[in-house]
Amino acid sequence: MTDLKTRVIGVMLLAIGIGLGWHALLRPMERAWAGMGEVNYQPNAFLLVPASLVFGFGFALFGERLNYRNAEKQTLTALGWAMFAVVAVLTAGGYWWFKSELAAAGYR
């Protein structure tokens, strides 16, 4: 794959992350802040949004130079593990923030 294709994939991942974050997380939070009777959200978005944003930024900025995996051994490099750690922290932090904001708005 060429460097340009990798960067375009990164931009597409960023767009997916932003769109999914807005639709699946921010819109329900806006409904909660507005005091709507019921708020529905998609729990899988807490993982998909950070993953697409972290890897999207990486691919868009570094292209093929983003050495996050060892293709021969089919393992992650230290950078890959660090990226997944950032995704895990953002996932847990986003879920905690979302639940605390729902509780503050009076939802269980």
Short mmCIF file of the C-alpha atoms (twelve columns), coordinates in Angstrom:
data_MODEL
# 
_entry.id   MODEL 
# 
loop_
_atom_site.group_PDB 
_atom_site.id 
_atom_site.type_symbol 
_atom_site.label_atom_id 
_atom_site.label_alt_id 
_atom_site.label_comp_id 
_atom_site.label_asym_id 
_atom_site.label_seq_id 
_atom_site.Cartn_x 
_atom_site.Cartn_y 
_atom_site.Cartn_z 
_atom_site.pdbx_PDB_model_num 
ATOM 1   C CA . MET A 1   0.000   0.000   0.000  1 
ATOM 2   C CA . THR A 2   1.336   3.432   -0.825 1 
ATOM 3   C CA . ASP A 3   1.923   6.139   1.733  1 
ATOM 4   C CA . LEU A 4   -0.864  8.280   0.253  1 
ATOM 5   C CA . LYS A 5   -3.404  5.458   0.551  1 
ATOM 6   C CA . THR A 6   -2.423  4.928   4.177  1 
ATOM 7   C CA . ARG A 7   -2.858  8.624   4.905  1 
ATOM 8   C CA . VAL A 8   -6.269  8.665   3.168  1 
ATOM 9   C CA . ILE A 9   -7.329  5.686   5.279  1 
ATOM 10  C CA . GLY A 10  -6.211  7.673   8.329  1 
ATOM 11  C CA . VAL A 11  -8.369  10.625  7.310  1 
ATOM 12  C CA . MET A 12  -11.295 8.278   6.709  1 
ATOM 13  C CA . LEU A 13  -10.822 6.762   10.173 1 
ATOM 14  C CA . LEU A 14  -10.819 10.263  11.649 1 
ATOM 15  C CA . ALA A 15  -14.060 11.068  9.842  1 
ATOM 16  C CA . ILE A 16  -15.632 7.806   11.054 1 
ATOM 17  C CA . GLY A 17  -14.533 8.498   14.620 1 
ATOM 18  C CA . ILE A 18  -15.872 12.046  14.598 1 
ATOM 19  C CA . GLY A 19  -19.164 11.028  12.983 1 
ATOM 20  C CA . LEU A 20  -19.698 8.059   15.262 1 
ATOM 21  C CA . GLY A 21  -18.728 10.074  18.326 1 
ATOM 22  C CA . TRP A 22  -21.204 12.780  17.456 1 
ATOM 23  C CA . HIS A 23  -24.046 10.439  16.574 1 
ATOM 24  C CA . ALA A 24  -23.589 7.724   19.201 1 
ATOM 25  C CA . LEU A 25  -22.271 9.718   22.168 1 
ATOM 26  C CA . LEU A 26  -22.729 13.473  21.893 1 
ATOM 27  C CA . ARG A 27  -26.300 13.445  20.593 1 
ATOM 28  C CA . PRO A 28  -27.502 11.263  23.496 1 
ATOM 29  C CA . MET A 29  -25.613 13.518  25.915 1 
ATOM 30  C CA . GLU A 30  -27.295 16.577  24.400 1 
ATOM 31  C CA . ARG A 31  -30.646 14.850  24.918 1 
ATOM 32  C CA . ALA A 32  -29.731 14.223  28.563 1 
ATOM 33  C CA . TRP A 33  -28.685 17.827  29.085 1 
ATOM 34  C CA . ALA A 34  -31.992 18.929  27.533 1 
ATOM 35  C CA . GLY A 35  -33.889 16.771  30.054 1 
ATOM 36  C CA . MET A 36  -35.464 14.316  27.628 1 
ATOM 37  C CA . GLY A 37  -37.424 11.463  29.212 1 
ATOM 38  C CA . GLU A 38  -35.232 8.686   27.842 1 
ATOM 39  C CA . VAL A 39  -31.664 8.637   26.583 1 
ATOM 40  C CA . ASN A 40  -30.318 5.765   24.473 1 
ATOM 41  C CA . TYR A 41  -26.643 5.376   23.628 1 
ATOM 42  C CA . GLN A 42  -24.432 2.784   21.986 1 
ATOM 43  C CA . PRO A 43  -21.872 1.298   24.419 1 
ATOM 44  C CA . ASN A 44  -19.681 -0.102  21.623 1 
ATOM 45  C CA . ALA A 45  -18.978 3.476   20.520 1 
ATOM 46  C CA . PHE A 46  -16.877 4.002   23.644 1 
ATOM 47  C CA . LEU A 47  -14.272 1.669   22.103 1 
ATOM 48  C CA . LEU A 48  -14.781 2.378   18.403 1 
ATOM 49  C CA . VAL A 49  -14.489 6.169   18.650 1 
ATOM 50  C CA . PRO A 50  -11.122 6.283   20.483 1 
ATOM 51  C CA . ALA A 51  -9.705  3.463   18.360 1 
ATOM 52  C CA . SER A 52  -10.625 5.136   15.090 1 
ATOM 53  C CA . LEU A 53  -9.359  8.529   16.292 1 
ATOM 54  C CA . VAL A 54  -6.025  7.268   17.668 1 
ATOM 55  C CA . PHE A 55  -5.223  5.101   14.661 1 
ATOM 56  C CA . GLY A 56  -6.675  7.681   12.275 1 
ATOM 57  C CA . PHE A 57  -4.335  10.368  13.643 1 
ATOM 58  C CA . GLY A 58  -1.412  7.967   13.449 1 
ATOM 59  C CA . PHE A 59  -2.079  6.930   9.860  1 
ATOM 60  C CA . ALA A 60  -2.902  10.457  8.694  1 
ATOM 61  C CA . LEU A 61  0.235   11.984  10.238 1 
ATOM 62  C CA . PHE A 62  2.813   9.251   9.639  1 
ATOM 63  C CA . GLY A 63  1.419   7.133   6.819  1 
ATOM 64  C CA . GLU A 64  3.373   3.939   6.239  1 
ATOM 65  C CA . ARG A 65  6.062   5.086   8.684  1 
ATOM 66  C CA . LEU A 66  3.680   4.292   11.561 1 
ATOM 67  C CA . ASN A 67  5.438   1.178   12.799 1 
ATOM 68  C CA . TYR A 68  2.736   -0.172  15.113 1 
ATOM 69  C CA . ARG A 69  3.048   -3.860  14.184 1 
ATOM 70  C CA . ASN A 70  5.574   -6.450  13.123 1 
ATOM 71  C CA . ALA A 71  4.001   -8.046  10.060 1 
ATOM 72  C CA . GLU A 72  6.414   -11.000 9.944  1 
ATOM 73  C CA . LYS A 73  5.810   -12.083 13.539 1 
ATOM 74  C CA . GLN A 74  2.202   -10.828 13.532 1 
ATOM 75  C CA . THR A 75  2.742   -8.990  16.821 1 
ATOM 76  C CA . LEU A 76  2.478   -5.416  18.003 1 
ATOM 77  C CA . THR A 77  5.510   -3.225  18.489 1 
ATOM 78  C CA . ALA A 78  5.991   -1.061  21.573 1 
ATOM 79  C CA . LEU A 79  4.302   1.781   19.675 1 
ATOM 80  C CA . GLY A 80  1.326   -0.457  18.886 1 
ATOM 81  C CA . TRP A 81  0.945   -1.417  22.531 1 
ATOM 82  C CA . ALA A 82  1.195   2.249   23.518 1 
ATOM 83  C CA . MET A 83  -1.509  3.155   20.995 1 
ATOM 84  C CA . PHE A 84  -3.795  0.446   22.356 1 
ATOM 85  C CA . ALA A 85  -3.074  1.660   25.895 1 
ATOM 86  C CA . VAL A 86  -4.155  5.170   24.863 1 
ATOM 87  C CA . VAL A 87  -7.321  3.682   23.345 1 
ATOM 88  C CA . ALA A 88  -8.009  1.774   26.580 1 
ATOM 89  C CA . VAL A 89  -7.524  4.890   28.731 1 
ATOM 90  C CA . LEU A 90  -9.744  6.979   26.450 1 
ATOM 91  C CA . THR A 91  -12.394 4.246   26.402 1 
ATOM 92  C CA . ALA A 92  -12.498 3.943   30.185 1 
ATOM 93  C CA . GLY A 93  -12.308 7.702   30.708 1 
ATOM 94  C CA . GLY A 94  -15.009 8.404   28.146 1 
ATOM 95  C CA . TYR A 95  -17.329 5.822   29.655 1 
ATOM 96  C CA . TRP A 96  -16.739 7.161   33.177 1 
ATOM 97  C CA . TRP A 97  -17.347 10.758  32.004 1 
ATOM 98  C CA . PHE A 98  -20.503 9.799   30.117 1 
ATOM 99  C CA . LYS A 99  -21.978 7.873   33.038 1 
ATOM 100 C CA . SER A 100 -21.145 10.668  35.505 1 
ATOM 101 C CA . GLU A 101 -22.742 13.266  33.237 1 
ATOM 102 C CA . LEU A 102 -25.848 11.099  32.896 1 
ATOM 103 C CA . ALA A 103 -26.012 10.742  36.683 1 
ATOM 104 C CA . ALA A 104 -25.580 14.490  37.128 1 
ATOM 105 C CA . ALA A 105 -28.453 15.053  34.699 1 
ATOM 106 C CA . GLY A 106 -30.645 12.734  36.799 1 
ATOM 107 C CA . TYR A 107 -30.473 9.513   34.777 1 
ATOM 108 C CA . ARG A 108 -29.720 6.037   36.135 1 
# 
